Amino acid sequence: MLLKGEYIIKIDFKDLQIPAGEYSGKVIDHISFEQVYSLSELNNKEIPHKRENFNIEIIKRKICPSQ
């Protein structure tokens, strides 16, 4: 089955302690996407720990067959 889709996800966080530096934005991106992955129920052995200071909301989920 071939599908196409779009997700719009809102990630809010507070009190995230990150050292200031050249890669701070990349670290925040990595942790944020890791928190989205923590919502997955498909791979329970490798799921990262869900942090309490993150709120993940799926705003829009659109999936349909590819043409």
MISEKE-703220 format. One line per field, with one value per atom (N, C-alpha, C, CB): residue number from 1; atom name; x, z, y. Coordinates in steps of 0.2 Angstrom, whole numbers, plus 5000, padded with zeros to 4 digits. Each point is the difference from the previous one (the first is absolute). Glycine has a CB too. Example, Ala and Ser with C-alpha at 12.3 -4.5 7.8 and 13.67 -1.06 7.14 Angstrom:
i <- [1 1 1 1 2 2 2 2];
at <- [N CA C CB N CA C CB];
c1 <- [5066 4996 5004 4991 5007 5004 4996 5006];
c3 <- [5039 5000 5000 5006 4990 5001 5003 4990];
c2 <- [4972 5006 5006 4994 5011 5006 5005 4997];
***
This chain:
i <- [1 1 1 1 2 2 2 2 3 3 3 3 4 4 4 4 5 5 5 5 6 6 6 6 7 7 7 7 8 8 8 8 9 9 9 9 10 10 10 10 11 11 11 11 12 12 12 12 13 13 13 13 14 14 14 14 15 15 15 15 16 16 16 16 17 17 17 17 18 18 18 18 19 19 19 19 20 20 20 20 21 21 21 21 22 22 22 22 23 23 23 23 24 24 24 24 25 25 25 25 26 26 26 26 27 27 27 27 28 28 28 28 29 29 29 29 30 30 30 30 31 31 31 31 32 32 32 32 33 33 33 33 34 34 34 34 35 35 35 35 36 36 36 36 37 37 37 37 38 38 38 38 39 39 39 39 40 40 40 40 41 41 41 41 42 42 42 42 43 43 43 43 44 44 44 44 45 45 45 45 46 46 46 46 47 47 47 47 48 48 48 48 49 49 49 49 50 50 50 50 51 51 51 51 52 52 52 52 53 53 53 53 54 54 54 54 55 55 55 55 56 56 56 56 57 57 57 57 58 58 58 58 59 59 59 59 60 60 60 60 61 61 61 61 62 62 62 62 63 63 63 63 64 64 64 64 65 65 65 65 66 66 66 66 67 67 67 67];
at <- [N CA C CB N CA C CB N CA C CB N CA C CB N CA C CB N CA C CB N CA C CB N CA C CB N CA C CB N CA C CB N CA C CB N CA C CB N CA C CB N CA C CB N CA C CB N CA C CB N CA C CB N CA C CB N CA C CB N CA C CB N CA C CB N CA C CB N CA C CB N CA C CB N CA C CB N CA C CB N CA C CB N CA C CB N CA C CB N CA C CB N CA C CB N CA C CB N CA C CB N CA C CB N CA C CB N CA C CB N CA C CB N CA C CB N CA C CB N CA C CB N CA C CB N CA C CB N CA C CB N CA C CB N CA C CB N CA C CB N CA C CB N CA C CB N CA C CB N CA C CB N CA C CB N CA C CB N CA C CB N CA C CB N CA C CB N CA C CB N CA C CB N CA C CB N CA C CB N CA C CB N CA C CB N CA C CB N CA C CB N CA C CB N CA C CB N CA C CB N CA C CB];
c1 <- [5004 4996 5004 4991 5008 5004 4995 5007 4996 4996 5004 4995 5001 5004 4996 5003 5001 4997 5003 4996 5001 5003 4998 4999 5006 4999 5002 5002 4994 5002 5000 4995 5010 5001 5003 5003 4994 5002 5004 4990 5016 5004 5001 5006 4992 5001 5005 4988 5016 5005 5001 5005 4997 5002 5006 4988 5016 5005 5005 4992 5009 5005 5007 4991 5013 5007 5005 4997 5005 5005 5006 4990 5016 5006 5000 5006 4995 5001 5006 4994 5005 5005 4998 5006 4999 4998 4995 5012 4987 4996 4993 5010 4989 4994 4993 5006 4994 4993 5000 5000 5005 5000 4998 5009 4994 4998 4993 5012 4985 4993 4996 5002 5000 4996 5000 5003 5003 5001 4995 5012 4989 4996 4992 5009 4989 4993 4998 5001 5002 4998 5000 5005 5000 5000 4994 5012 4985 4994 4994 5005 4995 4995 5000 5000 5006 5001 4998 5009 4991 4998 4993 5009 4987 4993 4998 4998 5007 4999 4999 5007 4988 4998 5003 4990 5013 5002 5007 4994 5010 5007 5001 5004 4993 5001 5007 4988 5016 5007 5005 4998 5001 5004 4997 5006 4988 4997 5004 4989 5012 5004 4995 5007 4996 4996 4996 5008 4985 4996 5002 4990 5012 5001 4994 5012 4988 4994 4999 5001 5005 5000 4998 5008 4990 4998 4993 5012 4985 4993 5000 4995 5002 5000 4993 5011 4987 4993 5000 4996 5000 4999 4995 5004 4997 4995 4996 5008 4996 4997 5003 4997 4999 5003 4996 5003 5000 4996 5004 4996 5001 5003 4995 5007 4995 4996 5004 4993 5004 5004 5003 4992 5014 5004 4997 5010 4991 4997 5005 4991];
c3 <- [5000 5000 5000 5006 4989 5000 5003 4990 5015 5003 4999 5008 4992 5001 5006 4988 5015 5006 5002 5003 5002 5003 5008 4989 5015 5007 5002 5002 5002 5003 5008 4990 5013 5007 5003 4997 5009 5004 5006 4997 5004 5006 5005 4992 5014 5005 5005 4998 5004 5006 5005 4993 5013 5004 5005 5000 5003 5004 4997 5010 4984 4997 5001 4991 5012 5002 4994 5013 4983 4995 5000 4993 5007 5000 4994 5006 4995 4994 4996 5007 4986 4996 4993 5009 4986 4993 4998 4999 5005 4998 5004 4997 5007 5005 4996 5007 4987 4996 4998 4996 5002 4997 5006 4991 5015 5006 5002 5004 4995 5002 4995 5005 4988 4995 5001 4992 5010 5001 5006 4996 5010 5005 4999 5007 4989 4998 4996 5001 4994 4996 5003 4990 5015 5004 5004 5001 5002 5004 4995 5008 4986 4996 4999 4994 5005 4999 5006 4992 5014 5006 5000 5006 4990 5000 4996 5001 4996 4996 5004 4991 5007 5003 4997 5005 4989 4996 5002 4991 5012 5002 5007 4988 5016 5008 5003 5000 4996 5003 4999 4998 4997 4999 5001 4992 5011 5000 5006 4996 5002 5005 5005 4991 5015 5006 4998 5008 4993 5000 5005 4995 5003 5005 5003 4995 5011 5003 4997 5010 4988 4999 4992 5009 4988 4993 4999 4996 4999 4998 4993 5010 4987 4993 4998 5000 4995 4998 4992 5010 4988 4993 4998 5000 4996 4998 4994 5004 4991 4994 4998 4996 5002 4997 4994 5011 4983 4994 4996 4999 5000 4997 4994 5011 4983 4995 4995 5001 4995 4995 4995 5001 4997 4995 4993 5007 4989 4993 4995 5003];
c2 <- [4994 5006 5006 4994 5011 5006 5006 4996 5007 5006 5006 4992 5014 5006 5004 5000 5004 5003 5007 4989 5013 5007 5000 5006 4995 5001 5007 4988 5015 5007 4998 5008 4993 4998 5007 4988 5013 5006 4997 5007 4996 4997 5006 4991 5009 5005 4997 5006 4998 4998 5006 4990 5008 5005 4998 5005 4999 4998 4995 5003 4998 4995 5003 4996 5000 5003 4997 5000 5005 4998 5005 4996 5001 5005 5004 4992 5015 5004 4999 5009 4991 4998 5000 4994 5004 5000 4995 5003 4991 4995 5000 4993 5012 5000 4999 5008 4995 4999 4993 5012 4985 4993 4995 5003 4999 4996 5000 5002 5004 5001 4997 5011 4989 4996 4993 5009 4988 4993 4998 5000 5004 4998 5000 5004 5002 5001 4994 5012 4986 4994 4994 5006 4993 4994 4999 5001 5005 5000 4998 5009 4993 4998 4993 5011 4986 4993 4996 5002 5001 4997 4998 5006 4997 4999 4993 5013 4985 4994 4994 5004 4992 4993 4994 5006 4995 4995 4997 5005 4998 4998 5001 5002 4994 5002 4999 4997 4999 4999 5006 4988 5016 5005 5007 4993 5008 5006 5004 4995 5011 5005 5002 5004 4998 5002 5006 4995 5005 5006 5005 4993 5013 5005 5004 5001 5000 5004 5007 4992 5011 5007 5001 5002 4993 5000 4998 4997 5007 4999 4999 5006 4988 4999 4999 4994 5010 5000 4999 5008 4987 4999 5005 4988 5017 5005 4997 5010 4987 4998 4993 5012 4983 4994 4999 4995 5005 4999 4994 5012 4982 4995 4997 4997 5002 4998 4995 5010 4986 4997 5004 4991 5007 5003 4999 4999 5006 5000 4998 5009];
***
